[in-house]
Amino acid sequence: MATGTDSGVRFGRLGRAPLVVAFGAIQLLAFAVAYTTGAPTLYAYFVVGSVAVAAYAFDGSRFTVAAATLASILVVALGLPLALFVARQQPALIAEKALDPDVHRVLYLGVYGPLLAAIASLAFGVPLARLLADGFRGQQVVESLVDLPLVVPHSVAGIIILFGFGRGGAFPNVSVLGTMTGMVLAMTFVSAPYAVNASREAFESIDDRLEYASRIHGASRFETFRRVTGPLAVRGMVTGGVLAWARAVSEFGAVAVVAYSVQFFYPPAGGRVTAQHAPVFVYNTYLQGGLEESGAVAFLLLAVSAVIFLIVRYLTADSTTTGGVV
């Protein structure tokens, strides 16, 4: 009887890349058959079973088979709704929404607003992450404040922003309700923990001896950060910024409470226009136009977000893997 090692050797000779491609092709074919026959449930069972068989063929150990089978259930729960969402879209309706000027404004705001929130999260979050990585008295209180937005309901976050920065709040001269400023504040509130925590983990992973060597050679703390700590932690900063941006893109509750509709400068129009944050617009489209129209807008938002995410990852891949001193 072949052991797990024997199986690994056998597939190693064939090359695993072609087998992975073949496995993916089989999954696509099975999904197409299940979708056209109206039996997506059978495809879910097929994924779990095929993953178990593949795990046995590649490894052979009971632990790997069990782990892969259980993991495939979560993959199905995450991936199958997305696959069905994409498959059920109507190309003509997507094209119609893609040509709609109102949708253009929504998509622009859906990228531009979260970008401002991500920049703000990094600008103020990276210094805080550095201090948290070093440690100080009362750190637990600050950590709790940083992580609080992760557990606060979204609508409650919007109410907190209005109490804190609205009329009678910390900055009475700053208009928050129904403004771009309020939208960015709401997005920053919910997305800042991702920027802070990812940057902090990057700082904590750096060997303290590198900073110590920099300091004993006469470098100041700022020079050490600029030439040693910063370059080594840049991957975590980029990851935190991308996560903060993605979190802000998906925010609905806080934005709906603080800035349901906002005015902003829209370059194609050459002036200020009024629009809604993309999740709010999708929700309104669902209420007024039904599932098909809202699905088309959601598809466009998903496509734009995915493209931007991949571009950022690609552009920062080389620069964030050096890990050297500049």
LINGI-V439971 format. One record per residue. N is the residue number from 1. RES is the residue in one small letter. PHI is phi in whole degrees, -180 to 180 (999 if undefined). BURIAL is + if it has 24 or more other C-alpha atoms within 12 Angstrom, else -. Layout:
n->N res->RES phi->PHI burial->BURIAL
n->N res->RES phi->PHI burial->BURIAL
//
This chain:
n->1 res->m phi->999 burial->-
n->2 res->a phi->-74 burial->-
n->3 res->t phi->-92 burial->-
n->4 res->g phi->-60 burial->-
n->5 res->t phi->-65 burial->-
n->6 res->d phi->-61 burial->-
n->7 res->s phi->-63 burial->-
n->8 res->g phi->-61 burial->-
n->9 res->v phi->-65 burial->-
n->10 res->r phi->-62 burial->-
n->11 res->f phi->-74 burial->-
n->12 res->g phi->-64 burial->-
n->13 res->r phi->-67 burial->-
n->14 res->l phi->-72 burial->-
n->15 res->g phi->95 burial->-
n->16 res->r phi->-78 burial->-
n->17 res->a phi->-59 burial->-
n->18 res->p phi->-60 burial->-
n->19 res->l phi->-68 burial->-
n->20 res->v phi->-65 burial->-
n->21 res->v phi->-62 burial->-
n->22 res->a phi->-64 burial->-
n->23 res->f phi->-63 burial->-
n->24 res->g phi->-64 burial->-
n->25 res->a phi->-64 burial->-
n->26 res->i phi->-63 burial->-
n->27 res->q phi->-63 burial->+
n->28 res->l phi->-64 burial->-
n->29 res->l phi->-64 burial->-
n->30 res->a phi->-64 burial->+
n->31 res->f phi->-65 burial->+
n->32 res->a phi->-61 burial->-
n->33 res->v phi->-66 burial->-
n->34 res->a phi->-65 burial->+
n->35 res->y phi->-70 burial->+
n->36 res->t phi->-68 burial->-
n->37 res->t phi->-92 burial->-
n->38 res->g phi->70 burial->-
n->39 res->a phi->-131 burial->-
n->40 res->p phi->-65 burial->+
n->41 res->t phi->-64 burial->-
n->42 res->l phi->-64 burial->-
n->43 res->y phi->-67 burial->+
n->44 res->a phi->-60 burial->+
n->45 res->y phi->-64 burial->+
n->46 res->f phi->-65 burial->+
n->47 res->v phi->-61 burial->+
n->48 res->v phi->-61 burial->+
n->49 res->g phi->-66 burial->+
n->50 res->s phi->-68 burial->+
n->51 res->v phi->-66 burial->+
n->52 res->a phi->-62 burial->+
n->53 res->v phi->-65 burial->-
n->54 res->a phi->-64 burial->+
n->55 res->a phi->-63 burial->+
n->56 res->y phi->-66 burial->+
n->57 res->a phi->-70 burial->+
n->58 res->f phi->-81 burial->+
n->59 res->d phi->-120 burial->+
n->60 res->g phi->95 burial->+
n->61 res->s phi->-81 burial->-
n->62 res->r phi->-65 burial->-
n->63 res->f phi->-62 burial->-
n->64 res->t phi->-62 burial->-
n->65 res->v phi->-63 burial->+
n->66 res->a phi->-65 burial->-
n->67 res->a phi->-64 burial->-
n->68 res->a phi->-65 burial->+
n->69 res->t phi->-65 burial->+
n->70 res->l phi->-64 burial->-
n->71 res->a phi->-65 burial->-
n->72 res->s phi->-65 burial->+
n->73 res->i phi->-65 burial->+
n->74 res->l phi->-68 burial->-
n->75 res->v phi->-61 burial->-
n->76 res->v phi->-63 burial->+
n->77 res->a phi->-63 burial->-
n->78 res->l phi->-88 burial->-
n->79 res->g phi->-87 burial->-
n->80 res->l phi->-64 burial->+
n->81 res->p phi->-60 burial->-
n->82 res->l phi->-67 burial->-
n->83 res->a phi->-64 burial->+
n->84 res->l phi->-67 burial->+
n->85 res->f phi->-60 burial->-
n->86 res->v phi->-68 burial->-
n->87 res->a phi->-67 burial->-
n->88 res->r phi->-90 burial->-
n->89 res->q phi->-73 burial->+
n->90 res->q phi->-101 burial->-
n->91 res->p phi->-55 burial->-
n->92 res->a phi->-65 burial->-
n->93 res->l phi->-70 burial->-
n->94 res->i phi->-63 burial->+
n->95 res->a phi->-63 burial->-
n->96 res->e phi->-63 burial->-
n->97 res->k phi->-69 burial->+
n->98 res->a phi->-67 burial->+
n->99 res->l phi->-96 burial->-
n->100 res->d phi->-79 burial->-
n->101 res->p phi->-60 burial->-
n->102 res->d phi->-63 burial->+
n->103 res->v phi->-68 burial->+
n->104 res->h phi->-59 burial->+
n->105 res->r phi->-65 burial->+
n->106 res->v phi->-63 burial->+
n->107 res->l phi->-66 burial->+
n->108 res->y phi->-63 burial->+
n->109 res->l phi->-65 burial->+
n->110 res->g phi->-67 burial->+
n->111 res->v phi->-101 burial->+
n->112 res->y phi->-68 burial->+
n->113 res->g phi->-61 burial->+
n->114 res->p phi->-61 burial->+
n->115 res->l phi->-64 burial->+
n->116 res->l phi->-62 burial->+
n->117 res->a phi->-65 burial->+
n->118 res->a phi->-66 burial->+
n->119 res->i phi->-64 burial->+
n->120 res->a phi->-64 burial->+
n->121 res->s phi->-63 burial->+
n->122 res->l phi->-75 burial->+
n->123 res->a phi->-60 burial->-
n->124 res->f phi->-100 burial->+
n->125 res->g phi->-83 burial->+
n->126 res->v phi->-63 burial->+
n->127 res->p phi->-59 burial->+
n->128 res->l phi->-65 burial->+
n->129 res->a phi->-63 burial->+
n->130 res->r phi->-65 burial->+
n->131 res->l phi->-66 burial->+
n->132 res->l phi->-65 burial->+
n->133 res->a phi->-68 burial->+
n->134 res->d phi->-75 burial->-
n->135 res->g phi->90 burial->-
n->136 res->f phi->-162 burial->-
n->137 res->r phi->-67 burial->-
n->138 res->g phi->78 burial->-
n->139 res->q phi->-62 burial->-
n->140 res->q phi->-62 burial->-
n->141 res->v phi->-66 burial->-
n->142 res->v phi->-65 burial->-
n->143 res->e phi->-61 burial->+
n->144 res->s phi->-65 burial->-
n->145 res->l phi->-66 burial->-
n->146 res->v phi->-65 burial->+
n->147 res->d phi->-85 burial->-
n->148 res->l phi->-56 burial->-
n->149 res->p phi->-60 burial->+
n->150 res->l phi->-71 burial->-
n->151 res->v phi->-111 burial->-
n->152 res->v phi->-78 burial->-
n->153 res->p phi->-56 burial->-
n->154 res->h phi->-62 burial->+
n->155 res->s phi->-65 burial->-
n->156 res->v phi->-65 burial->+
n->157 res->a phi->-60 burial->+
n->158 res->g phi->-65 burial->+
n->159 res->i phi->-63 burial->+
n->160 res->i phi->-61 burial->+
n->161 res->i phi->-62 burial->+
n->162 res->l phi->-66 burial->+
n->163 res->f phi->-67 burial->-
n->164 res->g phi->-81 burial->+
n->165 res->f phi->-125 burial->+
n->166 res->g phi->-82 burial->+
n->167 res->r phi->-60 burial->-
n->168 res->g phi->80 burial->-
n->169 res->g phi->-91 burial->-
n->170 res->a phi->-67 burial->-
n->171 res->f phi->-126 burial->-
n->172 res->p phi->-64 burial->-
n->173 res->n phi->-85 burial->-
n->174 res->v phi->-97 burial->-
n->175 res->s phi->-82 burial->+
n->176 res->v phi->-113 burial->+
n->177 res->l phi->-65 burial->+
n->178 res->g phi->72 burial->+
n->179 res->t phi->-123 burial->+
n->180 res->m phi->-65 burial->+
n->181 res->t phi->-60 burial->+
n->182 res->g phi->-64 burial->+
n->183 res->m phi->-63 burial->+
n->184 res->v phi->-66 burial->+
n->185 res->l phi->-61 burial->+
n->186 res->a phi->-63 burial->+
n->187 res->m phi->-67 burial->+
n->188 res->t phi->-64 burial->+
n->189 res->f phi->-59 burial->+
n->190 res->v phi->-87 burial->+
n->191 res->s phi->-104 burial->+
n->192 res->a phi->-58 burial->+
n->193 res->p phi->-56 burial->+
n->194 res->y phi->-68 burial->+
n->195 res->a phi->-67 burial->+
n->196 res->v phi->-67 burial->+
n->197 res->n phi->-68 burial->+
n->198 res->a phi->-67 burial->+
n->199 res->s phi->-67 burial->+
n->200 res->r phi->-63 burial->+
n->201 res->e phi->-61 burial->+
n->202 res->a phi->-66 burial->+
n->203 res->f phi->-64 burial->+
n->204 res->e phi->-69 burial->+
n->205 res->s phi->-82 burial->-
n->206 res->i phi->-80 burial->+
n->207 res->d phi->-66 burial->-
n->208 res->d phi->-61 burial->-
n->209 res->r phi->-67 burial->-
n->210 res->l phi->-67 burial->+
n->211 res->e phi->-66 burial->+
n->212 res->y phi->-63 burial->-
n->213 res->a phi->-63 burial->-
n->214 res->s phi->-65 burial->-
n->215 res->r phi->-69 burial->-
n->216 res->i phi->-72 burial->-
n->217 res->h phi->-92 burial->-
n->218 res->g phi->99 burial->-
n->219 res->a phi->-77 burial->-
n->220 res->s phi->-76 burial->-
n->221 res->r phi->-65 burial->-
n->222 res->f phi->-67 burial->-
n->223 res->e phi->-64 burial->-
n->224 res->t phi->-63 burial->+
n->225 res->f phi->-66 burial->+
n->226 res->r phi->-70 burial->-
n->227 res->r phi->-102 burial->-
n->228 res->v phi->-121 burial->+
n->229 res->t phi->-64 burial->+
n->230 res->g phi->-59 burial->+
n->231 res->p phi->-59 burial->+
n->232 res->l phi->-73 burial->+
n->233 res->a phi->-101 burial->+
n->234 res->v phi->-65 burial->+
n->235 res->r phi->-61 burial->+
n->236 res->g phi->-65 burial->+
n->237 res->m phi->-65 burial->+
n->238 res->v phi->-63 burial->+
n->239 res->t phi->-60 burial->+
n->240 res->g phi->-62 burial->+
n->241 res->g phi->-65 burial->+
n->242 res->v phi->-66 burial->+
n->243 res->l phi->-65 burial->+
n->244 res->a phi->-65 burial->+
n->245 res->w phi->-63 burial->+
n->246 res->a phi->-63 burial->+
n->247 res->r phi->-65 burial->+
n->248 res->a phi->-69 burial->+
n->249 res->v phi->-61 burial->+
n->250 res->s phi->-87 burial->+
n->251 res->e phi->-69 burial->+
n->252 res->f phi->-122 burial->+
n->253 res->g phi->-59 burial->+
n->254 res->a phi->-65 burial->+
n->255 res->v phi->-68 burial->+
n->256 res->a phi->-63 burial->+
n->257 res->v phi->-77 burial->+
n->258 res->v phi->-85 burial->+
n->259 res->a phi->-142 burial->+
n->260 res->y phi->-63 burial->+
n->261 res->s phi->-133 burial->+
n->262 res->v phi->-133 burial->+
n->263 res->q phi->-101 burial->+
n->264 res->f phi->-155 burial->+
n->265 res->f phi->-78 burial->-
n->266 res->y phi->-118 burial->-
n->267 res->p phi->-53 burial->-
n->268 res->p phi->-60 burial->-
n->269 res->a phi->-87 burial->-
n->270 res->g phi->70 burial->-
n->271 res->g phi->-170 burial->-
n->272 res->r phi->-88 burial->-
n->273 res->v phi->-131 burial->+
n->274 res->t phi->-115 burial->+
n->275 res->a phi->-155 burial->+
n->276 res->q phi->-115 burial->+
n->277 res->h phi->-61 burial->+
n->278 res->a phi->-53 burial->+
n->279 res->p phi->-61 burial->+
n->280 res->v phi->-67 burial->+
n->281 res->f phi->-64 burial->+
n->282 res->v phi->-62 burial->+
n->283 res->y phi->-65 burial->+
n->284 res->n phi->-64 burial->+
n->285 res->t phi->-64 burial->+
n->286 res->y phi->-65 burial->-
n->287 res->l phi->-69 burial->-
n->288 res->q phi->-94 burial->-
n->289 res->g phi->-111 burial->-
n->290 res->g phi->95 burial->-
n->291 res->l phi->-69 burial->-
n->292 res->e phi->-67 burial->+
n->293 res->e phi->-66 burial->+
n->294 res->s phi->-65 burial->+
n->295 res->g phi->-65 burial->+
n->296 res->a phi->-65 burial->+
n->297 res->v phi->-66 burial->+
n->298 res->a phi->-63 burial->+
n->299 res->f phi->-63 burial->+
n->300 res->l phi->-64 burial->+
n->301 res->l phi->-63 burial->+
n->302 res->l phi->-63 burial->+
n->303 res->a phi->-66 burial->-
n->304 res->v phi->-63 burial->+
n->305 res->s phi->-63 burial->+
n->306 res->a phi->-66 burial->-
n->307 res->v phi->-64 burial->-
n->308 res->i phi->-63 burial->-
n->309 res->f phi->-60 burial->+
n->310 res->l phi->-68 burial->-
n->311 res->i phi->-64 burial->-
n->312 res->v phi->-62 burial->-
n->313 res->r phi->-61 burial->-
n->314 res->y phi->-68 burial->-
n->315 res->l phi->-69 burial->-
n->316 res->t phi->-99 burial->-
n->317 res->a phi->-63 burial->-
n->318 res->d phi->-69 burial->-
n->319 res->s phi->-73 burial->-
n->320 res->t phi->-100 burial->+
n->321 res->t phi->-105 burial->-
n->322 res->t phi->-69 burial->-
n->323 res->g phi->65 burial->+
n->324 res->g phi->-102 burial->-
n->325 res->v phi->-92 burial->-
n->326 res->v phi->-111 burial->-
//
